[in-house]
Amino acid sequence: MRTPHRFTKTVLAVALGGMVLTACGTATAPGGASAEASAVGAGASKTPAPKRSLPSDGLATDPDPEVRHLAVSTRILDDCELSDPALGGPAPVEPAPEGAIPSRHPSEGAPLPLDAPEPPSGPEPAPTGTGPVEEVPLDPLDECAGDAHAERILAAFDGTGPADYPALRKKLTSLEYPPSRIHRMPDHNGSPRARIDLRFMGNNLVLEITGTRHRVRVEPFGVPETDDVRITTVQRKRNPAAPAS
């Protein structure tokens, strides 16, 4: 069973990997031998090193800002999984007792006995878009990715802060966060704020960045990944503290 994160990276690998193959074409080694054959022969006696799910380094100069961003995000997810492989794996499944059949919804409880009646249908989903939406918890992999994104943003500002929102947005776009994913928020005590939407196919990660002239603060949090939820209207469970001046 694939987790949403692994399915996301599978889709990205197909899409972005195809772009790389289209751009690079077929390479041929000197003397008529193909580069592919040479690589296979050279590495046949060696244990292959762990590979990233995407050739993200090679996509760093792609003209599409969304491709560059997805490559960065995938590299971060890969680094999180390499540091702790349990982050990206599926949840363990307990074996079913003898004489039982798996539940239709394994996440809802234990397997059903063979003579169990058909379970009642669940309640109708609540209508969406009828009121304010609160943040949701991040899973461990999103927490790791959020911390990594925060670290690279803080490193880019290097102990300083933006003078205003245009300066904040310019710095974020230079870090391969596409303008379409950067959303302006009301200033906090005169300090510019923005939220970066990092949600994609099962991820709930959003970053909130607040900057002053002297520093920035980056807060990862979770937002439901549905089309009717705008990250600028999601209510945080706690009010962010004012940034130090």
C-alpha positions in Angstrom: 0.0 0.0 0.0 1.5 3.3 -1.0 1.4 6.3 1.3 0.3 9.6 -0.2 3.9 10.9 -0.1 5.2 7.9 -2.1 2.4 8.2 -4.6 3.2 11.9 -4.9 6.8 11.2 -5.6 5.9 8.4 -8.1 3.8 10.9 -10.1 6.6 13.5 -10.0 9.2 10.9 -11.0 7.1 10.0 -14.1 6.3 13.6 -15.1 9.7 15.2 -14.3 11.8 12.2 -15.3 10.1 12.3 -18.7 11.0 15.9 -19.1 14.7 15.0 -18.4 14.7 12.2 -21.0 13.1 14.5 -23.6 15.6 17.2 -23.0 18.7 15.0 -22.9 17.9 12.6 -25.7 20.1 9.4 -26.2 23.7 9.7 -25.2 26.4 7.7 -27.1 29.8 6.9 -25.7 33.0 7.3 -27.8 33.7 4.3 -30.0 30.0 3.5 -30.8 29.1 2.1 -27.3 26.1 3.6 -25.7 26.5 5.5 -22.5 23.8 3.3 -20.9 25.8 0.1 -21.7 29.0 1.6 -20.3 27.3 2.6 -17.1 25.8 -0.9 -16.7 29.2 -2.5 -17.2 31.0 -0.2 -14.9 28.6 -0.6 -12.1 27.8 -4.3 -12.4 30.2 -5.3 -9.6 29.3 -2.5 -7.2 26.4 -2.2 -4.8 24.2 0.7 -6.0 24.1 3.7 -3.7 20.6 5.0 -2.6 19.2 7.2 -5.3 16.8 10.1 -5.1 13.3 9.6 -6.5 13.9 12.5 -8.9 16.9 14.0 -10.6 16.2 17.2 -8.7 19.7 18.6 -9.1 19.4 18.5 -12.9 16.1 20.3 -12.8 17.4 23.3 -10.9 17.6 25.4 -14.0 14.3 24.3 -15.6 12.5 27.4 -17.0 9.2 26.3 -15.2 9.3 27.6 -11.6 6.8 25.0 -10.6 9.2 22.2 -11.8 12.1 23.8 -9.9 9.9 24.0 -6.8 8.7 20.4 -7.0 12.3 19.2 -7.5 13.4 21.1 -4.3 10.4 19.7 -2.3 11.1 16.2 -3.5 14.7 16.5 -2.5 13.7 17.6 0.9 11.3 14.7 1.3 14.0 12.3 0.2 16.4 13.7 2.7 13.8 13.2 5.5 13.3 9.6 4.4 17.0 8.9 4.2 17.5 10.2 7.7 14.6 8.1 9.0 13.3 5.5 6.6 10.3 4.9 8.9 8.9 8.4 7.9 8.0 7.4 4.4 6.9 3.8 4.9 3.3 2.6 5.2 1.7 2.0 8.6 2.2 -1.5 9.9 -0.8 -3.8 9.4 -1.6 -6.4 12.1 -2.4 -9.9 10.8 -6.1 -10.8 10.8 -7.2 -13.5 13.2 -8.1 -16.9 11.8 -11.7 -17.1 10.5 -12.0 -13.3 9.9 -12.1 -11.2 6.8 -10.5 -7.8 6.5 -12.6 -4.7 7.2 -13.6 -2.7 4.2 -12.0 0.2 5.9 -8.9 -1.2 7.7 -8.2 2.2 9.4 -11.5 2.0 11.2 -10.8 -1.0 13.4 -10.3 -4.7 13.7 -11.3 -7.2 11.0 -14.9 -8.2 10.8 -16.0 -11.8 11.7 -17.3 -13.9 8.8 -20.9 -13.9 10.2 -20.9 -10.1 10.9 -23.8 -8.1 9.4 -23.1 -5.5 6.8 -21.9 -2.4 8.6 -24.1 0.7 8.4 -23.0 3.4 6.0 -21.1 6.3 7.5 -22.6 9.7 8.0 -22.8 12.1 5.2 -19.8 14.3 4.9 -20.2 17.8 6.4 -20.6 20.5 3.8 -17.5 22.4 3.1 -17.0 26.1 2.8 -19.6 27.0 5.4 -17.3 28.5 8.0 -13.7 29.1 9.1 -11.3 26.3 8.7 -8.7 25.5 11.4 -5.2 24.1 10.8 -4.7 20.3 10.9 -1.9 18.3 12.4 1.1 17.5 10.3 2.3 13.9 10.0 6.0 13.2 10.9 7.2 13.4 7.3 5.5 16.8 6.8 7.0 18.0 10.1 10.5 17.0 8.9 9.9 18.7 5.6 8.5 21.8 7.2 11.6 22.1 9.5 13.9 21.7 6.4 12.1 24.4 4.5 12.2 26.7 7.5 16.0 26.1 7.9 16.7 27.0 4.2 14.6 30.1 4.4 16.3 31.3 7.7 19.7 30.5 6.2 18.8 32.6 3.1 18.0 35.6 5.2 21.1 35.1 7.3 20.0 36.8 10.5 18.4 39.8 8.7 14.8 40.5 7.7 12.9 42.1 4.8 12.1 45.8 4.9 8.6 45.2 3.4 6.4 42.6 1.7 7.9 43.0 -1.8 11.3 42.3 -0.3 10.0 39.3 1.5 8.3 37.9 -1.6 11.4 38.5 -3.8 13.6 36.5 -1.4 11.1 33.7 -1.3 10.8 33.5 -5.1 14.6 33.4 -5.3 14.4 30.2 -3.2 12.3 28.4 -5.8 8.9 29.1 -4.2 6.7 30.0 -7.2 4.8 33.3 -7.0 1.5 31.3 -7.4 2.2 29.5 -4.1 3.1 32.7 -2.1 0.1 34.4 -0.6 0.2 37.7 1.2 -1.2 37.9 4.7 -2.2 41.0 6.8 0.9 42.6 8.4 1.5 41.5 12.0 2.3 44.6 14.1 3.6 46.3 11.0 5.7 43.3 9.9 5.1 41.7 6.5 3.6 38.2 6.5 3.2 35.5 3.8 2.0 31.9 3.6 3.5 29.4 1.2 1.3 26.7 0.0 3.3 23.4 -0.2 0.3 21.1 -0.4 0.3 18.5 -3.2 -1.5 15.2 -3.5 -1.9 14.3 0.1 0.5 16.7 1.8 -0.9 19.3 4.2 2.2 21.5 4.6 2.0 25.3 4.6 4.6 27.8 5.8 3.8 31.1 7.5 6.7 33.6 7.3 6.8 36.8 9.3 9.6 39.3 8.7 11.0 42.4 10.3 14.1 44.4 9.5 16.1 42.3 11.9 14.9 38.7 11.5 12.3 36.3 10.1 10.2 33.6 11.7 9.0 30.6 9.8 6.1 28.4 11.2 5.1 25.2 9.4 1.5 24.1 9.9 -1.2 21.9 8.3 -4.1 22.9 6.0 -6.6 20.5 4.6 -5.8 19.7 1.0 -9.2 20.5 -0.6 -9.9 23.0 -3.4 -12.3 25.0 -1.4 -9.8 25.8 1.4 -7.8 29.0 0.9 -4.7 29.0 3.1 -5.1 32.8 3.8 -8.3 32.1 5.7 -7.2 29.1 7.7 -7.2 29.9 11.4 -4.2 28.9 13.5 -4.8 27.1 16.7 -2.6 29.6 18.5 -1.8 33.2 17.7 1.8 33.6 16.5 3.9 35.6 18.9 5.1 39.0 17.7 8.6 38.7 16.1 11.5 40.1 17.9 12.6 43.5 16.7 
